[in-house]
Amino acid sequence: MPADPLSWETVDRQIAYTCPGFDIVNETVRLPGGTETDFDYLSEPESVCILPFTPDGDVVCIEEWRQAVARVNRGLPVGGVEPEDDDLTAAARRELAEETGHEAETLEELLTVEPSNGISDSVMHFFVARGCRPTAEQRLDHNESIRVTQASLEELLSAIGSGDVRDGRTVLAVSYYQLFGTDAGSEEKAARG
């Protein structure tokens, strides 16, 4: 099958910088017109984001210090897929427990996105977790400062609408869920009355 006429050819590739969590990749590429140029991007493992609902229909949220923006960020549990994870669902269950101390009765896929494919090869898998209870031990990484909170879905949507929640992963997960839901999306509405 011939290459798409928009595609770039990678001539050379090297890691320009590496640190725990991501690499900065420098590539020499040939553009469709034949010009060669450099292209740098961030490379990181796949990650998971969990929209966790308690049995009462509230959302388990986290508040976490984010150094890059120098403030506490309100959002959802998120983390990278690790080599010992059997699959994406196992990664989502592990991240939920580690960051919040909650375990889910069920998990279902919500969507998969490339959140910033102009500058990164990141792939994020979103899950809806149901029946979440604080039955596990919170196990934070050495560089995580996290406080666990709860909010109704309506409160979270309102905070997104007002700009109080600015975390892109949270905005996407909650908005997508609100727009498209899942097959069992009526459970939370029934629990809230």
TORTIPA-812623 format. One line per 4 residues: number of its first residue (from 1); their letters; for each residue x, y, z of N, C-alpha, C. Coordinates in pm, 1 decimal. Example, Ala and Ser with C-alpha at 12.3 -4.5 7.8 and 13.67 -1.06 7.14 Angstrom:
1 = AS = 1319.0 -569.0 780.0 1230.0 -450.0 780.0 1320.0 -330.0 780.0 ~ 1285.0 -225.0 708.0 1367.0 -106.0 714.0 1290.0 3.0 787.0
//
This chain:
1 = MPAD = 86.3 -118.6 0.0 0.0 0.0 0.0 90.6 124.5 0.0 ~ 69.3 215.9 -92.8 153.4 335.5 -98.9 129.5 425.5 22.4 ~ 236.0 497.8 59.2 227.3 589.6 172.6 135.3 706.6 138.9 ~ 72.7 760.6 240.2 -10.8 878.6 222.4 78.6 994.1 176.2
5 = PLSW = 34.8 1075.0 79.9 118.8 1184.1 31.2 150.9 1289.1 138.2 ~ 78.8 1289.1 248.8 109.2 1382.8 358.6 215.6 1329.6 454.2 ~ 250.4 1201.3 443.5 338.0 1140.3 544.0 481.5 1191.5 534.6 ~ 546.1 1192.2 651.2 686.6 1230.2 663.4 769.5 1103.2 674.6
9 = ETVD = 890.7 1107.3 625.7 983.5 995.2 638.0 1081.9 1024.7 750.7 ~ 1096.8 930.8 842.6 1195.1 946.5 949.6 1330.2 900.3 897.7 ~ 1426.9 991.6 895.4 1560.5 963.7 845.5 1651.1 917.8 958.8 ~ 1636.8 981.3 1074.9 1719.9 948.9 1190.9 1639.5 977.6 1317.1
13 = RQIA = 1669.5 902.9 1423.0 1597.3 920.5 1549.8 1693.3 900.5 1664.4 ~ 1687.9 990.0 1761.6 1769.2 974.5 1882.1 1696.3 1034.7 2002.4 ~ 1730.6 982.9 2120.2 1674.2 1036.2 2244.4 1760.6 1155.6 2285.3 ~ 1701.1 1273.0 2287.9 1773.9 1395.0 2323.5 1784.0 1412.1 2474.5
17 = YTCP = 1681.1 1362.6 2546.5 1676.9 1379.0 2692.0 1586.8 1270.6 2748.3 ~ 1625.4 1213.4 2860.8 1541.6 1113.6 2925.0 1534.6 1140.9 3074.5 ~ 1420.5 1111.1 3132.5 1401.2 1125.3 3276.3 1291.9 1027.3 3316.9 ~ 1269.9 1005.6 3446.6 1161.3 914.8 3486.1 1027.5 966.1 3432.7
21 = GFDI = 961.0 883.6 3353.7 829.0 919.0 3304.3 821.4 953.5 3157.2 ~ 926.2 1011.3 3099.8 918.6 1046.4 2958.3 1057.1 1069.2 2899.1 ~ 1059.8 1067.8 2766.0 1179.9 1101.5 2688.7 1145.7 1216.7 2595.7 ~ 1247.4 1293.0 2558.7 1234.3 1389.3 2450.3 1309.0 1329.5 2331.4
25 = VNET = 1237.2 1308.8 2222.7 1291.8 1244.7 2104.0 1321.1 1352.0 1999.1 ~ 1438.1 1341.1 1936.1 1474.7 1428.6 1825.4 1482.8 1342.9 1699.7 ~ 1405.0 1380.4 1598.8 1408.1 1308.4 1472.5 1448.0 1403.1 1359.2 ~ 1521.5 1349.1 1265.6 1542.1 1416.1 1138.0 1438.5 1355.1 1044.5
29 = VRLP = 1357.5 1440.8 983.5 1248.8 1392.6 898.1 1258.4 1455.6 759.5 ~ 1206.5 1382.8 661.3 1196.2 1434.5 525.0 1048.8 1463.1 499.1 ~ 1017.7 1587.4 469.2 880.7 1631.2 443.9 836.1 1588.9 303.8 ~ 705.8 1592.6 275.1 657.1 1548.5 144.5 726.3 1615.7 24.9
33 = GGTE = 766.6 1738.7 39.6 833.8 1809.4 -69.9 981.2 1777.3 -82.4 ~ 1036.2 1694.1 8.0 1176.4 1654.8 1.8 1267.4 1728.2 98.5 ~ 1218.3 1834.4 162.8 1299.0 1909.8 257.9 1323.0 1826.7 383.8 ~ 1446.6 1829.0 436.4 1477.8 1764.3 563.7 1479.9 1868.9 673.8
37 = TDFD = 1426.4 1830.1 790.4 1423.0 1919.8 906.0 1421.0 1836.0 1032.9 ~ 1437.6 1901.7 1145.9 1430.3 1833.6 1275.9 1289.4 1844.2 1331.5 ~ 1251.7 1741.5 1408.1 1123.8 1742.3 1478.4 1145.3 1680.3 1615.7 ~ 1108.7 1752.7 1721.4 1121.4 1704.2 1859.2 983.0 1678.5 1916.0
41 = YLSE = 971.9 1571.1 1996.3 845.3 1543.6 2062.9 869.1 1467.9 2193.2 ~ 768.6 1471.0 2277.7 771.0 1400.8 2405.2 718.7 1259.3 2382.7 ~ 790.7 1160.1 2435.2 747.9 1021.4 2424.6 728.3 965.1 2564.4 ~ 613.1 904.4 2587.3 584.7 847.9 2718.7 499.5 722.9 2705.1
45 = PESV = 498.1 638.0 2810.1 414.6 517.4 2804.1 265.9 553.7 2798.5 ~ 185.0 457.9 2754.2 40.6 476.8 2756.9 -4.7 502.9 2899.8 ~ -117.4 570.3 2915.7 -167.7 599.9 3049.2 -318.0 575.2 3056.1 ~ -368.3 575.3 3179.7 -510.5 552.9 3204.7 -565.1 666.3 3290.2
49 = CILP = -691.3 699.4 3268.0 -763.8 797.5 3348.4 -894.8 731.6 3388.7 ~ -929.3 743.1 3516.2 -1046.1 673.6 3568.6 -1148.9 774.3 3617.7 ~ -1272.9 757.1 3571.9 -1388.4 833.7 3622.0 -1459.1 741.4 3720.6 ~ -1427.4 754.5 3852.4 -1478.0 657.8 3950.5 -1603.2 706.2 4022.7
53 = FTPD = -1705.6 622.1 4020.0 -1830.7 651.7 4088.0 -1843.4 564.5 4213.0 ~ -1887.2 625.8 4323.8 -1918.3 550.8 4444.9 -2051.9 479.8 4424.1 ~ -2089.7 387.4 4513.1 -2221.7 324.0 4501.4 -2336.8 426.3 4507.2 ~ -2314.4 541.7 4571.7 -2416.9 645.9 4580.2 -2418.8 738.4 4458.8
57 = GDVV = -2326.4 718.8 4363.8 -2325.3 799.6 4243.0 -2235.9 920.9 4246.5 ~ -2161.3 942.9 4357.7 -2065.9 1053.7 4361.4 -1938.9 1013.8 4287.4 ~ -1863.4 1114.5 4244.6 -1736.9 1092.1 4175.6 -1623.7 1105.9 4276.2 ~ -1533.9 1007.7 4277.4 -1413.9 1014.4 4361.0 -1312.2 1099.1 4285.4
61 = CIEE = -1277.2 1212.9 4342.5 -1184.2 1307.6 4279.7 -1054.6 1312.2 4359.0 ~ -954.1 1369.6 4299.4 -830.0 1394.6 4371.2 -794.8 1542.3 4357.6 ~ -728.0 1591.7 4458.4 -667.3 1724.4 4453.0 -517.8 1699.9 4467.0 ~ -440.4 1750.8 4370.5 -298.1 1719.4 4364.7 -218.4 1844.0 4327.8
65 = WRQA = -105.3 1861.7 4394.2 -16.8 1972.1 4359.2 44.6 1944.0 4223.0 ~ 38.9 2042.0 4133.5 100.2 2031.6 4001.6 204.4 2142.2 3987.8 ~ 329.0 2103.0 3993.2 439.4 2198.7 3993.4 445.4 2281.3 3865.4 ~ 413.4 2220.4 3751.4 424.5 2292.8 3623.6 334.5 2415.9 3618.2
69 = VARV = 220.9 2411.9 3688.2 130.1 2527.0 3689.6 122.9 2591.2 3828.2 ~ 202.3 2538.7 3922.7 218.0 2595.3 4057.1 84.9 2614.0 4130.4 ~ 2.9 2508.7 4129.2 -123.3 2514.9 4203.3 -176.5 2374.1 4227.0 ~ -276.1 2367.4 4314.3 -345.8 2241.1 4337.5 -443.6 2220.3 4223.1
73 = NRGL = -440.4 2102.6 4165.6 -523.9 2064.9 4052.4 -632.8 1970.9 4102.1 ~ -756.6 2000.3 4069.3 -867.5 1911.0 4101.4 -897.3 1827.3 3978.7 ~ -899.5 1696.1 3997.5 -920.8 1612.2 3881.9 -953.1 1468.9 3917.7 ~ -916.1 1378.5 3827.3 -943.5 1235.6 3839.8 -812.4 1159.4 3851.6
77 = PVGG = -816.7 1036.4 3902.2 -695.1 955.4 3908.4 -643.7 923.1 3768.3 ~ -514.0 942.8 3749.3 -448.0 921.9 3620.8 -310.1 863.8 3647.4 ~ -264.5 775.3 3561.1 -128.8 725.2 3575.6 -85.8 643.1 3456.5 ~ 43.1 618.4 3450.2 101.0 543.7 3340.5 80.4 393.9 3353.5
81 = VEPE = 72.2 327.5 3239.4 66.9 181.9 3235.2 207.4 131.1 3266.5 ~ 215.9 34.8 3357.2 345.7 -19.1 3399.3 365.1 -158.9 3342.1 ~ 492.0 -201.3 3326.6 520.1 -332.2 3265.9 451.0 -449.8 3335.5 ~ 430.0 -440.7 3467.0 367.4 -552.5 3538.9 215.0 -555.5 3525.8
85 = DDDL = 155.5 -452.7 3465.7 10.3 -453.2 3443.2 -24.0 -555.1 3335.5 ~ -118.1 -645.4 3365.6 -157.4 -747.7 3268.2 -225.7 -688.1 3146.1 ~ -302.7 -581.6 3168.3 -374.1 -515.6 3059.4 -414.7 -376.5 3106.9 ~ -485.7 -304.1 3022.6 -524.5 -166.7 3057.3 -619.9 -161.9 3175.9
89 = TAAA = -708.8 -259.7 3186.2 -801.3 -263.7 3299.6 -724.1 -282.4 3429.8 ~ -623.2 -367.5 3429.0 -540.1 -387.1 3548.5 -467.8 -257.6 3584.8 ~ -421.1 -185.2 3485.0 -354.4 -57.1 3510.7 -452.4 42.1 3572.6 ~ -575.5 45.9 3522.0 -676.5 137.5 3576.5 -710.4 100.9 3720.6
93 = RREL = -725.9 -27.2 3749.5 -754.9 -69.9 3887.0 -639.8 -33.6 3980.7 ~ -516.7 -55.4 3935.3 -399.8 -24.4 4017.9 -390.7 125.3 4045.8 ~ -405.5 207.4 3942.1 -395.9 352.5 3960.7 -506.3 405.0 4052.1 ~ -628.5 354.1 4036.2 -738.3 395.4 4122.5 -705.9 366.4 4268.2
97 = AEET = -657.4 246.3 4296.1 -624.2 208.0 4433.8 -506.2 289.5 4486.0 ~ -401.5 303.1 4405.5 -282.3 375.1 4452.4 -311.9 520.1 4484.8 ~ -386.4 587.6 4399.0 -407.9 731.5 4417.9 -521.3 764.1 4513.0 ~ -622.2 676.6 4523.5 -739.6 711.0 4605.4 -767.0 615.2 4719.3
101 = GHEA = -707.2 495.4 4717.3 -740.9 394.0 4816.6 -875.0 327.5 4789.7 ~ -933.5 353.3 4672.6 -1063.4 295.2 4635.9 -1045.1 178.5 4540.2 ~ -1136.1 82.2 4552.1 -1141.8 -29.5 4458.5 -1280.2 -30.1 4394.5 ~ -1283.8 -71.1 4267.8 -1408.6 -68.4 4190.6 -1468.3 -207.0 4178.0
105 = ETLE = -1600.4 -213.7 4182.5 -1669.3 -339.3 4152.6 -1655.6 -371.9 4004.6 ~ -1675.1 -271.5 3918.7 -1665.8 -293.8 3774.6 -1592.0 -178.1 3708.5 ~ -1531.3 -208.7 3595.7 -1465.8 -107.8 3512.5 -1509.5 -129.7 3368.8 ~ -1535.1 -20.6 3298.1 -1565.9 -32.7 3155.6 -1493.9 78.4 3080.2
109 = ELLT = -1453.9 46.6 2958.9 -1383.0 143.2 2875.8 -1477.3 256.5 2835.8 ~ -1423.4 376.8 2835.4 -1500.4 493.5 2793.1 -1453.0 541.6 2656.0 ~ -1324.4 570.3 2640.9 -1267.5 610.7 2512.7 -1115.8 611.3 2520.0 ~ -1051.3 619.0 2405.9 -905.8 630.1 2395.9 -875.0 749.1 2307.0
113 = VEPS = -778.6 832.0 2351.7 -743.2 951.9 2275.6 -592.0 968.7 2270.2 ~ -548.5 1048.0 2174.4 -412.0 1100.2 2166.4 -423.5 1247.2 2205.9 ~ -399.9 1281.2 2333.2 -435.4 1415.0 2381.9 -355.2 1530.6 2324.3 ~ -236.6 1505.3 2274.6 -155.5 1617.2 2223.3 -63.2 1567.7 2112.4
117 = NGIS = -121.8 1506.1 2008.6 -40.0 1437.8 1909.5 41.3 1529.3 1817.8 ~ 33.3 1658.1 1836.8 121.2 1750.0 1764.3 258.2 1761.1 1828.0 ~ 266.6 1727.3 1958.3 394.2 1740.5 2030.1 429.1 1617.7 2112.7 ~ 344.8 1512.7 2108.4 365.5 1397.6 2194.6 306.3 1272.5 2130.8
121 = DSVM = 365.1 1155.4 2167.9 307.2 1029.1 2122.0 216.1 967.7 2228.3 ~ 173.0 1047.8 2324.0 88.1 1002.1 2434.2 -40.8 939.4 2384.8 ~ -80.9 829.7 2450.5 -209.9 766.4 2427.6 -272.8 747.4 2564.8 ~ -395.1 796.2 2582.3 -462.9 786.3 2710.7 -593.1 708.4 2694.3
125 = HFFV = -610.0 610.3 2784.9 -728.8 525.2 2785.3 -815.5 565.3 2904.6 ~ -941.4 595.7 2879.0 -1033.9 640.1 2983.0 -1127.3 525.4 3020.9 ~ -1153.0 514.3 3152.1 -1240.3 410.1 3205.2 -1342.4 471.8 3298.6 ~ -1459.0 409.4 3306.5 -1558.5 441.5 3408.2 -1554.4 328.1 3509.7
129 = ARGC = -1535.2 364.3 3635.6 -1532.7 266.4 3744.5 -1659.7 284.6 3825.9 ~ -1723.8 174.1 3860.0 -1849.1 180.2 3936.6 -1835.4 102.9 4066.9 ~ -1914.8 145.4 4164.8 -1913.7 78.3 4294.8 -1783.5 96.5 4368.9 ~ -1722.6 214.2 4359.3 -1591.3 239.7 4421.2 -1606.0 262.6 4571.6
133 = RPTA = -1525.9 186.3 4645.4 -1525.6 197.5 4791.4 -1381.6 208.7 4841.4 ~ -1360.7 279.3 4954.1 -1225.0 295.1 5008.4 -1179.2 170.1 5083.9 ~ -1149.8 63.7 5009.8 -1113.2 -64.2 5071.2 -966.4 -99.6 5050.7 ~ -890.5 -13.6 4985.8 -748.5 -38.9 4960.3 -664.7 65.4 5032.8
137 = EQRL = -536.3 43.5 5032.7 -443.8 139.1 5093.3 -392.4 233.5 4984.8 ~ -402.2 363.4 5010.2 -347.3 461.4 4917.5 -195.2 446.4 4917.9 ~ -134.3 430.2 4800.1 10.7 412.9 4788.9 63.9 514.7 4687.6 ~ 97.5 631.1 4737.3 141.5 739.6 4650.1 288.5 723.6 4613.7
141 = DHNE = 323.1 769.3 4492.1 462.7 776.2 4452.6 533.1 881.1 4538.2 ~ 665.8 876.2 4540.2 742.2 968.2 4625.3 718.6 1115.0 4590.9 ~ 677.5 1142.2 4467.9 658.7 1281.3 4425.9 511.1 1317.8 4404.7 ~ 421.2 1247.4 4472.4 278.8 1278.2 4463.3 227.9 1334.4 4595.7
145 = SIRV = 151.5 1441.6 4587.0 82.1 1501.4 4701.5 -65.0 1505.0 4664.7 ~ -141.9 1409.2 4718.6 -280.9 1392.4 4675.4 -375.9 1389.2 4794.2 ~ -488.0 1462.0 4779.1 -598.2 1458.5 4875.1 -719.8 1403.8 4800.5 ~ -788.4 1306.6 4860.0 -905.2 1243.8 4797.7 -1030.7 1317.2 4842.6
149 = TQAS = -1118.7 1348.7 4747.7 -1245.4 1416.3 4776.5 -1355.8 1347.3 4695.5 ~ -1477.4 1391.0 4716.0 -1589.6 1342.9 4635.5 -1674.8 1461.4 4593.4 ~ -1739.7 1444.3 4480.0 -1832.1 1546.5 4430.4 -1939.2 1476.2 4349.6 ~ -2055.8 1537.2 4342.5 -2157.4 1482.5 4253.0 -2114.0 1512.3 4109.6
153 = LEEL = -2168.0 1436.6 4015.9 -2137.5 1461.6 3875.2 -2179.8 1602.9 3836.9 ~ -2293.1 1648.9 3888.5 -2341.3 1784.1 3858.3 -2244.2 1889.7 3911.1 ~ -2192.2 1868.9 4033.6 -2094.3 1963.4 4089.5 -1968.1 1967.6 4003.9 ~ -1923.7 1850.9 3959.3 -1803.7 1844.8 3876.3 -1827.5 1912.9 3741.0
157 = LSAI = -1943.0 1889.3 3681.1 -1976.7 1955.9 3555.0 -1982.6 2107.5 3573.0 ~ -2038.6 2152.4 3683.5 -2045.9 2295.7 3711.6 -1906.3 2355.6 3728.3 ~ -1818.3 2283.2 3797.3 -1681.2 2330.7 3816.5 -1605.2 2335.4 3684.1 ~ -1635.0 2242.4 3594.1 -1574.1 2245.9 3460.7 -1627.5 2366.7 3384.2
161 = GSGD = -1758.2 2387.0 3389.4 -1820.2 2499.1 3318.6 -1772.2 2634.4 3365.8 ~ -1743.3 2646.9 3495.1 -1698.0 2775.0 3550.2 -1547.5 2795.7 3536.8 ~ -1476.3 2691.6 3493.1 -1330.5 2703.4 3481.1 -1255.0 2668.5 3607.2 ~ -1325.8 2625.6 3712.1 -1257.0 2586.4 3835.8 -1180.2 2455.8 3818.1
165 = VRDG = -1228.5 2366.5 3734.0 -1155.1 2244.5 3699.2 -1095.8 2267.2 3561.2 ~ -961.6 2267.6 3555.0 -892.9 2298.2 3429.9 -812.6 2180.1 3376.8 ~ -807.8 2071.7 3450.6 -733.3 1954.4 3407.7 -798.3 1896.8 3282.8 ~ -724.4 1891.5 3172.3 -779.8 1849.4 3044.4 -832.0 1707.2 3044.4
169 = RTVL = -766.6 1618.3 3118.3 -810.5 1479.7 3121.9 -946.0 1468.2 3190.9 ~ -962.7 1544.8 3297.6 -1089.0 1544.2 3371.0 -1200.2 1606.0 3287.0 ~ -1170.4 1718.5 3223.7 -1269.3 1784.3 3138.5 -1315.0 1688.7 3028.9 ~ -1220.8 1620.1 2965.7 -1255.6 1528.2 2858.0 -1337.7 1410.0 2909.5
173 = AVSY = -1293.9 1347.0 3018.8 -1363.8 1229.1 3071.0 -1507.4 1262.6 3110.5 ~ -1525.0 1368.5 3186.8 -1657.4 1404.1 3236.5 -1746.9 1451.8 3122.0 ~ -1692.3 1532.8 3032.4 -1771.8 1583.6 2920.0 -1813.1 1470.5 2827.4 ~ -1720.6 1380.7 2795.6 -1753.4 1268.3 2708.2 -1859.5 1180.2 2773.6
177 = YQLF = -1840.6 1153.7 2903.1 -1938.6 1071.8 2975.6 -2076.5 1138.7 2974.3 ~ -2079.1 1268.7 2996.0 -2205.8 1341.7 2997.6 -2271.7 1339.8 2859.4 ~ -2192.0 1354.3 2755.3 -2246.4 1357.3 2619.1 -2291.5 1220.5 2569.8 ~ -2209.2 1118.1 2596.3 -2234.5 987.6 2535.8 -2265.6 877.8 2635.8
181 = GTDA = -2226.9 897.0 2764.0 -2254.3 797.9 2867.1 -2199.3 661.5 2833.1 ~ -2250.5 562.7 2901.0 -2218.9 423.6 2873.1 -2349.9 347.1 2881.4 ~ -2348.4 221.3 2850.9 -2471.8 141.4 2852.9 -2539.6 143.7 2988.6 ~ -2458.4 151.4 3095.8 -2515.2 149.6 3230.5 -2518.6 288.7 3292.4
185 = GSEE = -2512.5 393.2 3208.5 -2503.4 529.5 3258.7 -2620.7 574.8 3342.7 ~ -2733.4 506.1 3337.5 -2850.1 547.6 3415.2 -2839.6 511.4 3562.3 ~ -2740.9 429.4 3600.3 -2727.7 388.7 3740.4 -2700.7 507.6 3832.4 ~ -2608.3 596.5 3790.7 -2576.1 712.6 3873.4 -2697.3 805.7 3886.8
189 = KAAR = -2771.7 824.5 3778.3 -2889.6 910.1 3782.9 -2993.7 853.8 3878.7 ~ -3011.1 723.0 3875.0 -3107.1 657.9 3965.5 -3061.8 670.7 4110.1 ~ -2932.2 659.3 4135.5 -2880.1 668.0 4272.0 -2898.4 809.2 4328.0 ~ -2890.8 910.0 4239.4 -2905.8 1049.6 4284.3 -3052.3 1089.3 4297.5
193 = G = -3141.4 1006.5 4243.2 -3283.9 1036.2 4254.0 -3325.2 1129.1 4147.4
//
